[in-house]
Amino acid sequence: MSNQSINNIQDDIIEKFSMLDGDMEMMIGYLMELGQKLPEMPESLKTEEQIVKGCQSKVWLYASEDNGKIYFQADSNTAITKGLVSLLVSILNGQTANDILDADLYFIHKINMNRFIGTQRSNGFMSMIKQFKMYAFAYKTKLENEA
């Protein structure tokens, strides 16, 4: 697990998307490709509790903590949404709760994401981000209480 900073990973994503030159079809294709690379989420984790509220598609997000870092597993029943959640997993996976809570996810604007995913998906994407941050907050609180 590489310990790359959140901003380094975002810059990498921005660079890859900028190579697609704003071509909507290619951007969506690339997003779907990213979703396919997302590690398989065990069926046993795809429970009602893991569903991200506020998404039109089904999105499951599971978090676990190990050694002060938070690890995420995710899946979706649609290819584009799975690509979106995979972007967040790639950026936030293996980071500390504080880093996740403090993360400024500027890549969203830099790649002009809202332009190619539409309003409803954008709202769902914001719900996903909220869920990642809620997990981070929960683990942060838990770790502070254990200290």
Secondary structure, DSSP 8 states (H G I E B T S, - for coil): -----HHHHHHHHHHHHHTTTT-HHHHHHHHHHHHHTS----GGG-SGGGB-TT-SS-EEEEEEEETTEEEEEEEESSHHHHHHHHHHHHHHTTEEHHHHHH---THHHHTTHHHHHHHHHHHHHHHHHHHHHHHHHHHHHHHHHH-
